[in-house]
Amino acid sequence: MALEIYKGLFSIKETTQILFGPCKERGSDYVRTIRMVNDGAIESIADRDRKYVARSTLINLMGSEDELKKALQKLDNVVELYVDN
């Protein structure tokens, strides 16, 4: 049996890539996402000066978990692990 380990919190850069596709570190889509998080349009969790977006928030924004999974397949820094018991 394989256990799926998934990521529960995403950085602003990862959130930008999920919502808008590939982005530059300080590109317009990245800045737009920061504004949306700071204005409260996207719910976030703060850890000192860093903010993270919960998986459940992204599911709501994307419309379904399947759409989120499709977007996650395009990210190069998110790895899903499968552990054999």
Secondary structure as a PSIPRED ss2 file (coil, helix, strand):
# PSIPRED VFORMAT (PSIPRED V4.0)

   1 M C   1.000  0.000  0.000
   2 A E   0.000  0.000  1.000
   3 L E   0.000  0.000  1.000
   4 E E   0.000  0.000  1.000
   5 I E   0.000  0.000  1.000
   6 Y C   1.000  0.000  0.000
   7 K C   1.000  0.000  0.000
   8 G C   1.000  0.000  0.000
   9 L E   0.000  0.000  1.000
  10 F E   0.000  0.000  1.000
  11 S C   1.000  0.000  0.000
  12 I H   0.000  1.000  0.000
  13 K H   0.000  1.000  0.000
  14 E H   0.000  1.000  0.000
  15 T H   0.000  1.000  0.000
  16 T H   0.000  1.000  0.000
  17 Q H   0.000  1.000  0.000
  18 I H   0.000  1.000  0.000
  19 L H   0.000  1.000  0.000
  20 F H   0.000  1.000  0.000
  21 G C   1.000  0.000  0.000
  22 P C   1.000  0.000  0.000
  23 C C   1.000  0.000  0.000
  24 K C   1.000  0.000  0.000
  25 E C   1.000  0.000  0.000
  26 R C   1.000  0.000  0.000
  27 G C   1.000  0.000  0.000
  28 S H   0.000  1.000  0.000
  29 D H   0.000  1.000  0.000
  30 Y H   0.000  1.000  0.000
  31 V H   0.000  1.000  0.000
  32 R H   0.000  1.000  0.000
  33 T H   0.000  1.000  0.000
  34 I H   0.000  1.000  0.000
  35 R H   0.000  1.000  0.000
  36 M H   0.000  1.000  0.000
  37 V H   0.000  1.000  0.000
  38 N H   0.000  1.000  0.000
  39 D H   0.000  1.000  0.000
  40 G C   1.000  0.000  0.000
  41 A C   1.000  0.000  0.000
  42 I C   1.000  0.000  0.000
  43 E C   1.000  0.000  0.000
  44 S C   1.000  0.000  0.000
  45 I E   0.000  0.000  1.000
  46 A E   0.000  0.000  1.000
  47 D E   0.000  0.000  1.000
  48 R C   1.000  0.000  0.000
  49 D C   1.000  0.000  0.000
  50 R E   0.000  0.000  1.000
  51 K E   0.000  0.000  1.000
  52 Y E   0.000  0.000  1.000
  53 V E   0.000  0.000  1.000
  54 A E   0.000  0.000  1.000
  55 R H   0.000  1.000  0.000
  56 S H   0.000  1.000  0.000
  57 T H   0.000  1.000  0.000
  58 L H   0.000  1.000  0.000
  59 I H   0.000  1.000  0.000
  60 N H   0.000  1.000  0.000
  61 L H   0.000  1.000  0.000
  62 M H   0.000  1.000  0.000
  63 G C   1.000  0.000  0.000
  64 S C   1.000  0.000  0.000
  65 E H   0.000  1.000  0.000
  66 D H   0.000  1.000  0.000
  67 E H   0.000  1.000  0.000
  68 L H   0.000  1.000  0.000
  69 K H   0.000  1.000  0.000
  70 K H   0.000  1.000  0.000
  71 A H   0.000  1.000  0.000
  72 L H   0.000  1.000  0.000
  73 Q H   0.000  1.000  0.000
  74 K C   1.000  0.000  0.000
  75 L C   1.000  0.000  0.000
  76 D C   1.000  0.000  0.000
  77 N C   1.000  0.000  0.000
  78 V C   1.000  0.000  0.000
  79 V C   1.000  0.000  0.000
  80 E C   1.000  0.000  0.000
  81 L E   0.000  0.000  1.000
  82 Y E   0.000  0.000  1.000
  83 V E   0.000  0.000  1.000
  84 D E   0.000  0.000  1.000
  85 N C   1.000  0.000  0.000
